[in-house]
Amino acid sequence: MHEFASDPPIEERVGDLLERREETVAVAEGCTGGLASVLLTSVPGASDYLDRALVPYDYDALRDLLAVSRETLDAHGAVSEPAVREVARGIRDTADATWGIATAGVAGPGGGSAETPVGTGFVGVAHAAPWGTNGSDATVTRYEFDGDRDAVRERLARQALADLEAVARAQE
């Protein structure tokens, strides 16, 4: 969804959506380092829907806090679709929230590779459906952003909220 000058900011739209639906979100941010959480908490009343935010920045934290498997990290690395899917599910489930959001990426200026160049970001969105429905799921999307470290991190944080909004609205 594109934002127009008259649209409320993404953090307000997500907050309104979650509050209206009486749902909660938990966030685990790697590359964005808490920026998505800062956006969410900039809206008055965020405590009604934001359960928690973590910034697990290394393999040990991902394994300890969110049970991301050693096998996934070893085979794919933290900046990968499989790892981000596990992180989104892990934050959703450890928080017992309706939604889990995960971000990972390479903001630069260094750290990129041919497979994962600087500017690459992943957003995972995991939804907890009611027990017994087998409807819980998780999506992961890969993005490529231009710009310096700050620009990549901010764009990825905003994209994470936009992805949550899109997935939630698709369920309506």
Secondary structure as UniProt FT lines:
FT   TURN            5..6
FT   HELIX           10..21
FT   STRAND          25..29
FT   TURN            31..34
FT   HELIX           35..41
FT   TURN            44..45
FT   HELIX           46..48
FT   STRAND          50..54
FT   HELIX           59..66
FT   HELIX           70..76
FT   HELIX           81..95
FT   STRAND          99..105
FT   TURN            118..119
FT   STRAND          120..127
FT   TURN            131..132
FT   STRAND          137..144
FT   HELIX           149..170
//
